[in-house]
Amino acid sequence: QLTSGDRGKNVLVNRKFLRYRQHDAGKTDIRQICTILRSELAAAEGSGADEVIFITENSISAGMETSFNVNWGCMWGALSSFNLEHQDVKVRMIDFDQADEKLISAEQYAEDFEVVTVYRKGVRYLPRIRTMPVADTDRRMRRIEAGDIVMIAGGLGGIGSLVSEYLLEEKQARLLITGSSPAEAHADALHRLQEISDDIMYCTADVRDFGALMKAAAQAEKRWSGNIACIFDFAGKLSADEESAGYFSDIVRHTIVNEKLSAYELLSEIRLKGTYNLAKVSESRKADLWIFYSITSQFGGTSIGAYAAANAWQEQYGHFLASSGDNINTVGMSMWKQTGMNSDAQASEASSRNRGFLELEREEGVEYIAFAVETGAGNPLIGIDRNAEPMRRICLDEYAIHYLVQVASEEDRAAVEKIMSDELSRWNGRISCSVNRIPFAAQDEKDEELENRIRCIWEEVLGVKDIGRSDSIFDLGGNSLSIYGIASRMTDELDVSVKPVDLMTYTSISELAAHIAEDKSGKDAEDMYSGQARRGFGRKEHMESARDRSNRRKCRNPGDR
């Protein structure tokens, strides 16, 4: 345990992961690795350190490796999720081709915080992204032609169904669809596909069962008298089977250190062992393999750490396979609106809002996949919002950005200009900044009262005094546990409906109070409208009755009426 000099940070270096190496994905002891990972993250949580650095070797596929340590391919998603759930301690990994103590010591003084830093032959690499122009795509994969046999692994739960429709309608492909559940579970989806084409068959085959996959492939090839040309890997789960319903009703249970070991194991087996088996099927048929994973593999997610770790495993292993073969490609995707595992609106909102991800419409997502397949784009990420603040830090695109910062007093100007200068120096592109003084608008008394009541709850739960109205709950040390507790207390004590996702979205007292006030005014208006409608119906009924009585008095002859 070391103190990092001028930074004044208590840094802990963890070298335990160097003991565990495995280069064959088929032999990886997933249960053992998940047990160690969860245990070490729990230890980091209670370490009292400001930062914990995990040292690994050849566990990130950076395209320069001759071998890949499969065991710790899951780290990136797990560490990113941990950091989203914790503010008092941060974790990161440094991946070496061969661990170097001098470089490890230097990293403890590094000014920039990156979840993943890679060293290859002594050179330091950081993860970055850039927009890929169409002209830059370098085709390595064959195009899908009419009559090709395409294998869709992962069933018809959401994305698989949409992509199957595209392949049948636009490519006139013949589809072998495999999934862990029986065909009866997908009866409606299968019926819709069969209305498009008869060239479709479904086989119950879990991606973890290599023999079942090979048997299904053989049946399809026998039926259509040809070889499988392409395999799409969409297999995956958000949670263990028994927890699928209402997953986000108790987010504390699913934090990175609280999640069940069985969930880690199941999700990782599907992603890692499933990809391993499909790669063997691909190799036996000389078929192209497209591996689709969630970009939570890099960016993590609150209370979906096991899911993010499993996707990281699949991504890193897939990248290694792609770097060593011409017929394998990976595609990272953000979430699709109301589709498959993202059919829970709360899950989508919690995972993507303000994180720099775009929620893809169904048609849009299919178009992106079709573009990737048609162009053969190498290892693309789909659904990145390059204009979102978190993404600007890691995107190599050039930006032209102008910031206007408003402060309340002249004395603050110099301090704010210094802060902005230091902060913006880490960004890419042409950036200018001006700092102006303006008076702050006076608060409404009711708004002030609501904010004060919220502040009292926050201070008690977080153990922090003098919280400002613009302070972020995450900067104050908020994590999944405290957020859940705050939401519960606000709902009970303020007589409002506050969900944990609201606190993750509206992260300051002022933002949350405005959201509550807006939500309440909307409901009040709805109640008033409903009341007026009911009262209006009563008046209308009374008026019509009076008119009828008047007409009856005037019209002695019914025909005159």
Beta strands, then each sheet from edge to edge (+ up, - down):
strand 1: 2-3
strand 2: 10-14
strand 3: 51-57
strand 4: 90-96
strand 5: 116-120
strand 6: 123-125
strand 7: 149-153
strand 8: 174-179
strand 9: 200-204
strand 10: 228-233
strand 11: 288-294
strand 12: 328-333
strand 13: 381-382
strand 14: 400-407
strand 15: 430-437
sheet 1: 1+ 2- 3- 4- 5- 6+
sheet 2: 9+ 8+ 7+ 10+ 11+ 12+ 13+
sheet 3: 14+ 15+
end
